[in-house]
Amino acid sequence: RATVMTYVAKKCGICFQPPSIILIYKDNSKEKTRQRIMPVRNFSKFSDCGLAAEQLKNNPRHKAYLEGVSLRQLQKLYSLLKGHLGGESLAESLEKFRQEETIDPEEDLNKLDDKELAKRKSIMDELFEKNRKKKDDPDFIYDIEVEFPQDEQLESCGWDVESGEEI
């Protein structure tokens, strides 16, 4: 009977030479912090980072260890490796990734294809999670009440106005 092993990912990084993803994790069953090196094979500057990240995350040999590492984090590591293989400096790769990860509030999301839309959505989800206050945060307030000024003239929107048109 196999015991359920629990690994808690602490840090995940990339090594360029030889190309590998390195995970620092805690093995709860032994109370030890360990390092796991996952070699990156068949990856070039033309490879798809998203696909590579999914394949690694779903790899039966590494799956249990990578449970706590988000797909986006792995994509980032692959994109840094891809940049390195393409001759970019680490700073250039990081800046390029940062630009790709930034949500442009002016962008019309209706014009994006499904793949790009899914990418924006996962960026927004990650930003939401990062900024969300959790119950155990020191500055978490359970029931915030906000006073809205009543004396100011409330603006009406075009669709607030009753119209005789049937919808």
WOLINVEN-V241326 format. One record per pair of residues at least 24 apart in sequence whose ideal C-beta (glycine too) atoms are under 10 Angstrom apart, sorted by the first residue. I is the first residue (numbers start at 1). GAP is how many residues later the second one is. Records with the same first field share a line. If there is no record, write none. Layout:
I = GAP, GAP
This chain:
3 = 26
4 = 24, 25, 60
5 = 24, 25, 59, 60
6 = 58, 61, 62
7 = 27, 29, 57, 58, 59, 60, 61
8 = 25, 57, 59, 60
9 = 27, 56, 57, 58, 59, 60, 61, 64
10 = 24, 25, 58
11 = 24, 58
12 = 24, 26, 53, 54, 56, 57, 58, 61, 62, 64, 65
13 = 60, 64, 67
14 = 26, 60, 62, 63, 64, 65, 66, 67, 70, 76
15 = 24, 25, 62, 66
16 = 24, 64, 65, 68, 69, 74
17 = 67
19 = 24, 59, 62, 65, 66
20 = 57, 61
21 = 31, 32, 35, 41, 45, 48, 52, 53, 56, 57, 60
22 = 55
23 = 39, 42, 43, 45, 46
25 = 39, 40, 41, 42, 43, 44
26 = 42
27 = 38
34 = 31
36 = 25, 26, 29, 30
38 = 24, 27, 28, 36
40 = 37, 38, 41
43 = 35, 38, 39, 42
44 = 37, 38, 41, 42
45 = 36, 37, 38, 39, 40, 41, 42, 43
46 = 36, 39, 40
47 = 31, 34, 35, 38
48 = 27, 30, 34
49 = 25, 26, 27, 28, 29, 30, 31, 32, 33, 34, 48
50 = 24, 25, 28, 29, 65, 68, 69, 72
51 = 24, 27
52 = 25, 26, 27, 29, 30
53 = 24, 25, 26
70 = 52, 55, 56, 59
71 = 51, 55
72 = 29, 47, 50, 51, 53, 54
73 = 53
75 = 25, 26, 44, 47
76 = 24, 25
101 = 25, 26
102 = 25
103 = 24
